Amino acid sequence: MKILNLLFLGLLAFAGTLNAKTFTLFILTGQSNSLGAIKGNFADPEKMKPEPKLLFWHKNFGAYCTGTPSKSWGKIEPQKESQIVMGPEYGFAQTLQARAATRFKPSSTGILKASRDGGGNGEWVSPDGLAYVNLMVAARESLAALPALGFDKVEVAALLYLQGESNKGEEIPAAGTRFKTFFETLKKDLSKINVPGLRVESAQMKAVVGEPASFWGKDASFAGTTSVEELKKIVGANKKIFIFVPTRDLPKIKSGDNLGVHYDGNAQLEIGRRFAEAYLKILK
């Protein structure tokens, strides 16, 4: 009887594994080029096709973000804040579903976007940084909606990070170490999110780090270094989990802005494509 009971329990466990439904999660955060402050400089319509099929949840924040955050998982599309915004999420999803559709099924893969308009890297420091707090709230809200969609497990695949333009003073030499601390803390805290009926796994999370744009081609520096240099150091020392994506060859917006720092819609699609290609590369 004991052997039969063990066999029965084993079959139940195996059946549970077969019925398990896993959601693959990508998290996008950062400042204005992560948000996508394109300010009317939209991507060419033909480049917006095909429309992404991955799921999407956004909770953007900051004074520029006056729109309504997501209340449910929906489709990926530009978001209405003070103006229409579109960051790397659209091109990332287009590329991922084209290049790895069999590995990442659109119906069970999603992007959580929690980006803001500016802000130095201190805002991504746990536990009190405004960006960190907002991101964790967004994570809890979005994950809480997954069991109703039939998911009982979440695998956090990667953090997509594009921040650094607003770093000033001592934030600049701290850019690399603060990012690494942010990544490691986020990975730990995500695994602790308690949603009944849902298991969150983040131990294998990777990070794609975008190159921060410069203001009119000039980098802010402090103590003989820049945010880009410090981010590259951290990425270079952790090549198995971090990968760096260049952006500065891409076009900036041509109207509605005098900062010389924001990428246009076509550039945002390309950044997203590069993020996806970089992520797939680091998996190999």
NORZI-V289301 format. One record per pair of residues at least 4 apart in sequence whose C-alpha atoms are under 6 Angstrom apart, sorted by the first residue. I is the first residue (numbers start at 1). J is the second residue. D is the distance in whole Angstrom. If there is no record, write none. Layout:
BEGIN
I;J;D
I;J;D
END
This chain:
BEGIN
21;151;5
21;152;6
22;151;6
22;153;5
22;154;6
23;108;5
23;109;6
23;154;5
24;109;5
24;154;6
24;155;5
24;156;6
25;110;5
25;111;6
25;156;5
25;157;6
26;111;5
26;157;6
26;158;5
27;111;6
27;112;5
27;113;6
27;159;5
27;160;6
28;113;5
28;160;5
29;114;5
29;115;5
29;161;5
30;34;5
30;115;5
30;161;6
30;162;5
30;163;5
31;115;6
31;116;5
31;117;5
31;118;5
31;163;5
32;36;6
32;37;6
32;116;6
32;117;5
32;118;5
34;87;5
34;162;5
35;87;5
35;115;5
35;116;6
36;85;5
36;86;4
36;87;4
37;85;5
38;264;5
39;256;6
41;253;6
41;264;5
41;265;6
42;265;4
43;265;4
43;266;4
52;93;6
52;94;5
53;106;5
54;106;4
54;109;6
54;110;5
55;73;6
55;74;6
55;75;5
55;110;4
56;73;5
56;74;5
56;75;5
56;76;5
56;110;5
56;111;5
57;70;6
57;73;5
57;112;5
58;69;6
58;70;5
58;112;6
58;113;5
58;114;6
59;69;5
59;114;5
60;114;5
60;115;5
60;116;6
61;65;5
61;116;5
62;116;5
62;117;6
64;82;6
65;81;5
65;82;6
66;81;5
66;82;6
67;80;6
67;81;4
78;85;6
78;86;5
79;84;6
79;85;5
80;84;5
87;268;6
88;92;6
88;268;5
88;269;6
88;271;6
88;272;4
89;272;6
91;269;4
91;272;4
91;273;5
92;272;4
92;273;5
92;276;5
95;99;6
95;273;6
96;100;5
96;276;6
97;101;4
100;104;6
101;105;6
114;135;6
118;166;6
119;166;6
120;166;5
120;167;4
123;129;4
123;130;5
123;131;5
124;129;5
124;131;5
124;132;5
125;129;5
125;182;6
126;132;6
138;142;6
139;143;6
140;144;6
144;195;6
146;151;6
147;151;5
147;152;6
152;197;6
152;198;4
153;198;5
153;199;5
153;200;6
154;200;5
154;201;6
155;201;5
156;202;5
156;205;6
157;205;5
158;205;5
158;206;4
158;207;5
159;207;5
160;207;6
160;208;5
161;209;5
162;210;5
163;212;6
164;212;5
165;212;6
167;171;5
167;172;6
168;172;6
169;222;6
171;175;6
172;226;6
172;227;5
174;178;6
175;227;5
175;230;6
176;230;5
176;231;4
176;234;5
178;182;6
181;185;6
182;186;6
186;190;6
187;202;6
191;200;5
191;201;6
191;202;6
206;241;5
207;242;5
208;242;6
208;243;5
209;244;5
210;244;6
210;245;5
211;245;6
211;246;5
211;247;6
213;261;6
214;218;5
214;219;5
214;261;6
215;260;5
215;261;5
216;260;5
221;225;5
221;226;5
232;236;6
235;242;5
235;243;6
238;242;6
250;267;6
251;263;6
252;262;5
252;263;4
252;264;5
253;263;5
253;264;4
263;267;6
274;278;6
END
